[in-house]
Amino acid sequence: MKSKHTLPFLETMITQVCNLSCKGCTNYSDLPHKGYVTWESGKQDLENWLEILDIPDFGIMGGEPLINPQWRRWVYGVRELMPNSQIRFTTNGLLLRKYPDIIDEMFEVGNIIFKITAHTEDADEFIKKTENDYNWDVVEEYGITRLKGKNNVRFQVNRPKVFIKTFKNNYKKMLPFNNNPKDAFDCCIQQTCPLLYKGRIFKCSTAGLLKDTLAFVGADDTKWKKYIDKGIGINDEIEKINQFISNFGKPNYICSQCPTKKNNANIILHNLDTITKK
């Protein structure tokens, strides 16, 4: 029987489709993707990994996760599979008018961080109503200000000001930076964000989605060979899985593909490059 180890955090995209196009999206969701991940598929992948891993903190994201018609099945399903784990649900807020009772559902699920990454002002009315209609305590957690309510539910709002595009040129001619991995890691927003994608776990979404993105946009992958990572799989040797876990929150050679603080041209003023898709 395989021994069980702890991966502090893991997240998955239940759809890569997004209703926003944000230049510099680390999930490449500014591209015109289609489809979503069914809960049946996601459940099987999670069950497989939970046989050998403890995952105390699990994130559900997109794209825009509320585009997935099975988002509720995902939230309640993860809670059933992982009764003691914290869940993080991240939305851009554009579809929250369709789900006026979503915060009540989060209270029902419990032990969850409901996070709105507010790229536009579309969610402001929902945010104000949520702040006023429930009893919250202001808490500081890991340098992040959140509102904490009953059943260990937290409400968080982020308003990003800048994005950093993770590759050179446009998609058709995208190239890696080949930077110092530590320098790139130091300015990364995904330092502790492994991604579960198609049954495998990757260092981050930028790395995990790279191979499919290159194929999607028809870019030449010659310069990307050393960065096209296979991540780890459920049937890999335990030593390889342990090595991946020990690298959690640390630089890795694949970080070299991304920009550093010196690559000023890739720092994007977010409010100028956010487009709402039809």
Buried (B, 14 or more C-beta within 10 A) or exposed (E): EEEEBEBEBBBBBBBBBBBBBBBBBBBBBBBEBEEBBBBEBBBEBBEBBBEBBBBEBBBBBBBBBBBBEBBBBBBBBBBEBBEEBBBBBBBBBBBBEEBEEBBEBBBBBBBBBBBBBBBBEBBEEBBEEBEEEBEBEEEEEEEEEBBBBEEEBBBBBEEBEEBBBBBBEEBEEBBBBBBBBEBBBEBBEBBBBBBBBBBBBBBBBBBBBBBBBBEBBEBEBEBBEEBEBEBBBBEBEEEEBEEBBEEBEEBBEBBBBBBBEEBEEBBBEBEEBBEEEE
